[in-house]
Every structure is written in structure tokens, then in C-alpha cells.
Amino acid sequence: MGSRERIERIEGSGRHGVLSRRTLLKYLAGAGTIATLGTVPSPVTAQPRGWTNWERIPGKTAQYGVSATSWGEGHLSLFTVDRNAAVRHTTTTDGETWSRWESLGGKVWAPPTAISTAPHNMVVFGIGVDGDVWHNDWNGAAWSGWSSTRLQGRRRPARYGVAATPSNRAHAMVIGRNGKVFFTRLEPGGSFTRWREAHYSGSEQGLRGIPAAAYWDDKPYIYAIDYKSNVLRSGVTKQQRRLRASGVRPVKWERLQPEVWELATRGVGVAQLSAEYLPHVFTVGTDSAVYSRRWNGSGYDNWRIHGGRAFSAPAVTFGPIGRAEEREAYVFVIGPGNRVWHSHGPL
């Protein structure tokens, strides 16, 4: 991958560091900008212990957003889009030093989405300039090149990214031009099934932002944001997969925060250790800070603030080293200077 480069560190809790909720409120109140920047959500707890300050990853400017995945012991890869609309990526084996950026080509106009389908195997999705969803597969030795998933007609995504489940039962989901959710499944031979509509009731017409996905309880879940800035979650059941079968009951969306605050702005990211665990949820607030909500085994804790200045939806994955239950979460965003920034720590 090329020579290693050191990460530039931003120390302290200044402009690019982690701010506590109290510090952030005092800053906003002193600047007189609470009305324009939005409110800090409540209830929300302080920045989690053990998390690093935000650090810039070396490289040129990026656009649209980022995606990250751990695809084997000692490997974490990061993906973004350059100024020429091509997908590029870099890899770390220790969480500290990164390889030189490598271009994968393509022409996309939304953030890429990368998932691991097996040890040392990855699939990267991107929305092409033709509105179709394309994928590029890594088999541990080489990339396959870009291939179409044949998303057609009104099902083509508008201005959002692809949500995908990181497992050998991978599903890809998008929000179509009509505001509805469509999904496809990766077959054992490496091909994808025909895109189908997932029938939801309620908020689907107002979905926005970059979605995320997870696989739990034998079904894929999609996480999205509605027009009221609510973080929503819903599952695609086996009945949903039988498109337009008689007696299909629409699945309702579940809200993941109280009604007293409007939080999410740019999209959702999730971190999931395995299909046995519900994912931890990350998003960006109206103050451009990153927030997370941890799954504790029986429910979700309060939202926690991680600070930073995020211009994109967060991308989240677990670190490249250590036992699964001990691995730290890594969060990536496009931040100041249109560069990729990250922070990591225990969940």
C-alpha cells in the first residue's frame, strides 16, 4: 500500500477537540448562536472516558462522506470520494498509521459504503452518476472492478448513500426518489437479487440523510433520519421480503430518542460487533458535533457527546486489533479543511 504516514494530532479540547455539554452550551450562549446552530440534546451524558481527541488522517480533500470497515484481524480500511468523483481508500493495521491513498476509480456522487462479508473480503458500494448502485469486491488479493446492481426506474436513490449489513448475509438498502426504501441481498455466488420495496408505514416519505444498516434477529435493520430530525430504526422481516404477498403488514418505524429534542442532521452510522448484538448508533447534531447511543444488552443508554466538527455523516467500525469484545470503536467524518478526521475509544 506504500509508505506509512504519521497522523497529525490536535491536542486539547479546542476547536477540533472534544467539548463537554456544559462547555458547548456556554460557548453557544456567549456567541449568541443557539437559535441558529440548534440545541444540544437532552438527556445527554458527557464525552465517554477513554476516547481520543479528534485527529486528521493525512491525505487530500474528500467530499460527500466516508465509510470504514474492519475486514480481518489487523486490517481496517477507510473509503471516501476525491475531487474527481473517484472512490479511494487507505488501510491501517494498528489504528495509528495509514497507507497511502489508493484510487479504485468509478464515478460516484454520494458517500461510498464498505462492508466485510467474510474474513479478508469486502464489498464497496457507490451511487453512480447514472443513479445506479455499483459495487466493487475485494477477495483478499485483488479488486473485481465496478459492476452494476441494476437498480432501475423510480427506485434509483436520490441524493443519499447506500446502507449495507456487514455479514455473509449482506443486504444493501437505499432510499429511492419516491422516499421509499428498496433492498437487495447478496447471493452465495456473489450476485445480487432483484431490488424490492420494503413496505413501511408512516415516516418513509420524509426520510433524509445517509442511512445505515445492521443485521440482527435474523433480519436486516435500516437506520435513517426523518424530516423532523428523528433517528429511526426498522427491520425488513421475512414477510417483507415476499414482495406484495397477501396479508403483508407494513412495518412501523421506531424512534431512538425522546421527543424533546431534534438531533440528527447529516445521517446515521452504526457499529455492530456481530449479528448477536444490536448496533451502537452514531449521528451528527445540529451543532455539528458527533453523538452516540450505546446498546447495553437490554436497551439503549442516553446519547453521549463526542464533540468534533462534522461536515458529513459519521462512519463507524471496530478497530483492527484485539479480541472482538475488547476492540475500540473508530468514528470517521469529513471535518475542517474537507479532510478526514477520526476519534476512537471504548464503547
Beta strands, then each sheet from edge to edge (+ up, - down):
strand 1: 8-9
strand 2: 44-45
strand 3: 55-56
strand 4: 63-72
strand 5: 75-81
strand 6: 87-92
strand 7: 102-105
strand 8: 113-118
strand 9: 121-127
strand 10: 133-138
strand 11: 147-148
strand 12: 163-164
strand 13: 171-175
strand 14: 181-185
strand 15: 196-198
strand 16: 200-201
strand 17: 208-216
strand 18: 219-225
strand 19: 231-235
strand 20: 251-252
strand 21: 254-255
strand 22: 268-271
strand 23: 280-284
strand 24: 290-295
strand 25: 300-307
strand 26: 315-318
strand 27: 329-335
strand 28: 339-345
sheet 1: 1+ 3- 28+ 27- 26+
sheet 2: 2+ 25+ 24- 23+ 22-
sheet 3: 4+ 5- 6+ 7-
sheet 4: 8+ 9- 10+ 11-
sheet 5: 12+ 13- 14+ 15-
sheet 6: 16+ 20+
sheet 7: 17+ 18- 19+ 21-
end
